[in-house]
Amino acid sequence: MWNLPITNCLLGYFDPGSGSLVLQALVGGSAGLMVFGSYVWKLVFGQFQHR
């Protein structure tokens, strides 16, 4: 077969602490975007209902 050297380069890893931090940031960020989107939705389309 091919006689090429196999190099396994380990650039980084997620331990449970940093993995939990990343997951928490993703969940919190998506919740924040949903709240902001709801605010903008009510702000923009709420003006059409009052006329």
C-alpha positions in Angstrom: 0.0 0.0 0.0 1.0 3.6 0.5 4.1 4.1 2.6 3.2 7.6 3.9 3.9 8.7 7.4 0.8 9.2 9.4 0.9 12.3 11.6 -1.7 12.9 14.2 -1.7 16.5 15.2 -3.6 17.3 18.4 -4.3 21.0 18.3 -6.6 21.2 21.3 -9.3 19.5 23.2 -12.4 20.2 25.2 -12.4 19.1 28.7 -15.8 19.0 30.5 -15.3 22.5 31.9 -14.6 24.3 28.7 -17.1 22.2 26.8 -19.7 23.2 29.3 -18.7 26.9 28.9 -19.1 26.7 25.1 -22.5 25.0 25.4 -23.6 27.5 27.9 -22.5 30.4 25.7 -24.4 28.9 22.7 -27.6 28.4 24.6 -27.4 31.8 26.2 -26.6 33.5 22.9 -29.5 31.9 21.1 -31.9 32.8 23.9 -30.6 36.4 23.7 -31.1 36.5 20.0 -34.7 35.2 20.4 -35.5 37.8 23.0 -34.0 40.5 20.8 -35.8 39.2 17.7 -39.1 39.3 19.6 -38.5 42.9 20.7 -37.7 44.0 17.1 -40.7 42.1 15.8 -43.0 43.9 18.2 -41.4 47.2 17.6 -41.7 47.0 13.8 -45.0 45.3 13.4 -46.6 46.9 16.4 -46.7 50.2 14.6 -48.9 48.8 11.8 -51.6 47.6 14.3 -52.1 51.1 15.8 -53.1 52.7 12.6 
